[in-house]
């Protein structure tokens, strides 16, 4: 059954507000957003996957848990407050195509492509299977990872995500074409895009390319229910 994700939209908006407030706090104290992760990664690097140099970080030890960020987000913006909470777990975080320190390539951004990238990252890290937690866009990536590479997924946790385009309320889905770089002007998302080495001139292209994944109808109901 396709659940109308009103709660998911509320969570998304509240999360965005929290990020904005946290960034404003950091601005007042002079602390950059990416220093709010209490513990330091035990490993960082770039994995060569599908023509992409995918940036990743690894924290802690234990059963592996992969965190997949939402649209336009980065590791520090999406997960800096959450990573220290996962005690006794090996936490793997990565930045998807075009996001943060993972530079874009001449390839459309898609849930399928990003899922294959995460699969490649797990092989790079020599991890046979992991628990996968995806938020928003990362939820779509998580669904596709489970569909395309089920042997690599131990447990699947999806926050504010949908496996069908009409799982969102119609007015929410209808708002996607109106998303442009202008709505992010001066926001933590725009500032982080610039600060992590991307060319500010390409920010409008980035915004347009990311939202394109939700402008095409999709429905993975049959695959998810298997």
C-alpha positions as CSV (number, residue, x, y, z in Angstrom):
1,X,0.0,0.0,0.0
2,X,1.3,3.5,-0.9
3,X,1.3,5.5,2.2
4,X,0.8,9.3,1.9
5,X,3.8,10.7,3.6
6,X,2.4,13.7,5.4
7,X,4.5,12.8,8.5
8,X,7.5,12.4,6.2
9,X,7.1,16.0,4.9
10,X,6.7,17.3,8.4
11,X,9.9,15.5,9.5
12,X,11.7,16.9,6.4
13,X,10.7,20.5,7.2
14,X,11.5,20.2,10.9
15,X,14.9,18.7,10.1
16,X,15.6,21.5,7.6
17,X,14.7,24.1,10.3
18,X,16.9,22.3,12.8
19,X,19.9,22.4,10.4
20,X,19.3,26.1,9.7
21,X,19.2,26.9,13.5
22,X,22.3,24.8,14.2
23,X,24.2,26.6,11.4
24,X,23.1,30.0,12.8
25,X,24.4,28.8,16.3
26,X,27.7,27.8,14.7
27,X,27.9,31.1,12.9
28,X,27.5,33.0,16.2
29,X,30.1,30.9,18.1
30,X,32.5,30.8,15.2
31,X,32.4,27.0,15.0
32,X,32.0,25.6,11.5
33,X,29.2,23.0,11.0
34,X,31.5,20.2,10.2
35,X,33.3,20.3,13.5
36,X,30.2,19.4,15.5
37,X,30.9,15.7,15.1
38,X,32.3,14.8,18.5
39,X,34.3,11.8,17.5
40,X,36.8,11.8,14.6
41,X,36.5,9.3,11.7
42,X,38.9,6.3,11.9
43,X,39.0,6.3,8.1
44,X,38.3,8.8,5.3
45,X,38.9,8.5,1.6
46,X,37.5,8.3,-2.0
47,X,36.2,5.1,-3.4
48,X,36.5,4.7,-7.2
49,X,33.0,3.4,-8.1
50,X,31.3,3.6,-11.5
51,X,33.4,6.4,-12.7
52,X,32.9,8.4,-9.5
53,X,35.3,9.3,-6.8
54,X,32.9,8.9,-3.9
55,X,33.9,10.5,-0.6
56,X,33.3,8.5,2.6
57,X,34.0,8.5,6.3
58,X,34.1,5.6,8.8
59,X,33.4,5.9,12.5
60,X,33.7,3.4,15.4
61,X,33.7,-0.4,15.5
62,X,30.9,-3.0,15.5
63,X,28.2,-4.1,13.1
64,X,28.3,-1.8,10.0
65,X,25.6,0.8,9.6
66,X,25.4,2.9,6.5
67,X,23.8,6.4,6.7
68,X,22.5,7.8,3.4
69,X,21.8,11.6,3.3
70,X,19.0,13.5,1.8
71,X,18.8,15.8,-1.3
72,X,21.4,18.6,-1.3
73,X,22.8,17.5,2.0
74,X,26.3,16.5,3.1
75,X,27.8,14.3,5.9
76,X,28.1,17.3,8.3
77,X,24.8,18.8,7.4
78,X,22.8,15.6,7.7
79,X,24.6,13.5,10.2
80,X,26.9,15.5,12.5
81,X,24.5,15.3,15.4
82,X,23.6,11.7,14.8
83,X,26.9,9.9,14.3
84,X,28.0,10.1,18.0
85,X,24.7,8.5,19.1
86,X,25.5,5.2,17.3
87,X,27.6,3.6,20.0
88,X,29.1,0.1,19.4
89,X,28.5,0.4,15.6
90,X,30.8,0.9,12.6
91,X,29.1,3.9,11.0
92,X,29.8,4.5,7.3
93,X,28.7,7.8,5.8
94,X,29.2,8.9,2.2
95,X,28.3,11.8,0.0
96,X,26.3,11.0,-3.1
97,X,27.1,12.0,-6.7
98,X,27.5,15.8,-6.9
99,X,27.1,16.3,-3.2
100,X,29.7,17.7,-0.9
101,X,33.2,16.3,-1.7
102,X,31.9,13.8,-4.2
103,X,32.3,15.7,-7.5
104,X,29.6,15.4,-10.2
105,X,30.3,13.4,-13.4
106,X,28.7,13.4,-16.8
107,X,25.9,11.0,-15.7
108,X,22.3,11.8,-14.7
109,X,21.6,11.5,-11.0
110,X,19.3,8.6,-10.3
111,X,18.2,6.4,-7.4
112,X,19.5,3.4,-9.4
113,X,22.9,4.9,-10.0
114,X,23.4,6.1,-6.4
115,X,22.4,2.6,-5.1
116,X,25.0,1.0,-7.4
117,X,27.5,3.5,-6.1
118,X,26.8,2.6,-2.4
119,X,27.1,-1.1,-3.4
120,X,30.5,-0.3,-4.9
121,X,31.5,1.5,-1.7
122,X,30.7,-1.5,0.4
123,X,32.8,-3.7,-1.8
124,X,35.6,-1.1,-1.6
125,X,35.4,-1.3,2.2
126,X,35.2,-5.1,2.0
127,X,31.9,-5.2,3.9
128,X,29.7,-8.1,2.9
129,X,26.4,-6.7,4.3
130,X,25.3,-3.8,6.5
131,X,22.2,-2.2,8.0
132,X,21.2,0.7,5.7
133,X,19.5,3.9,7.0
134,X,18.3,6.3,4.4
135,X,16.8,9.8,4.9
136,X,14.6,11.4,2.2
137,X,16.6,11.0,-1.1
138,X,18.7,8.6,0.8
139,X,15.6,6.6,1.5
140,X,15.1,6.1,-2.2
141,X,18.7,5.1,-2.6
142,X,18.2,2.6,0.3
143,X,15.1,1.1,-1.4
144,X,17.0,0.6,-4.6
145,X,20.0,-0.8,-2.9
146,X,17.7,-3.5,-1.3
147,X,16.1,-4.2,-4.6
148,X,19.3,-4.4,-6.7
149,X,21.8,-5.7,-4.2
150,X,19.7,-7.5,-1.5
151,X,22.7,-9.6,-0.4
152,X,24.4,-6.5,0.9
153,X,21.4,-5.3,3.0
154,X,21.0,-6.8,6.4
155,X,18.3,-4.4,7.7
156,X,16.6,-1.5,5.9
157,X,15.5,1.7,7.7
158,X,13.9,4.5,5.7
159,X,13.1,7.9,7.1
160,X,10.8,10.3,5.2
161,X,11.1,8.4,2.0
162,X,8.7,6.8,-0.5
163,X,9.0,3.9,-2.9
164,X,6.5,5.4,-5.3
165,X,6.3,9.0,-6.6
166,X,2.6,9.3,-5.7
167,X,3.4,8.3,-2.1
168,X,3.8,12.0,-1.6
169,X,0.8,14.3,-1.2
170,X,-0.1,15.7,-4.7
171,X,0.7,19.3,-3.7
172,X,4.1,18.2,-2.4
173,X,4.9,16.3,-5.6
174,X,3.6,19.3,-7.7
175,X,6.0,21.6,-5.9
176,X,9.1,19.8,-7.1
177,X,9.4,21.6,-10.5
178,X,9.4,24.9,-8.7
179,X,12.6,24.1,-6.7
180,X,15.4,26.3,-7.9
181,X,18.7,27.6,-6.6
182,X,17.0,30.8,-5.5
183,X,15.2,29.2,-2.6
184,X,18.5,28.1,-1.1
185,X,20.2,31.5,-1.4
186,X,22.2,32.2,1.8
187,X,21.2,28.9,3.3
188,X,23.5,26.3,5.0
189,X,23.0,24.1,1.9
190,X,24.4,26.8,-0.4
191,X,27.2,27.7,2.0
192,X,28.3,24.1,2.4
193,X,28.3,23.5,-1.3
194,X,30.7,26.4,-1.8
195,X,32.9,25.6,1.3
196,X,33.6,22.0,0.3
197,X,35.3,23.1,-2.9
198,X,32.5,23.2,-5.5
199,X,32.3,26.1,-8.0
200,X,29.5,28.4,-6.9
201,X,28.6,29.1,-10.5
202,X,27.5,25.5,-10.8
203,X,25.1,25.6,-7.9
204,X,22.0,26.2,-10.0
205,X,22.9,23.2,-12.2
206,X,23.4,21.1,-9.1
207,X,20.0,22.0,-7.7
208,X,18.3,21.3,-11.1
209,X,20.1,18.0,-11.5
210,X,19.2,16.7,-8.0
211,X,15.5,17.5,-8.2
212,X,15.3,15.8,-11.6
213,X,15.2,12.4,-9.9
214,X,11.7,13.2,-8.5
215,X,10.3,14.8,-11.7
216,X,10.1,11.3,-13.4
217,X,7.3,8.9,-12.2
218,X,8.6,5.8,-10.3
219,X,6.9,2.9,-8.6
220,X,8.9,0.1,-6.9
221,X,5.9,-1.4,-5.1
222,X,6.2,-4.8,-6.6
223,X,10.0,-5.0,-5.9
224,X,9.7,-3.7,-2.3
225,X,6.9,-6.2,-1.4
226,X,8.9,-9.2,-2.5
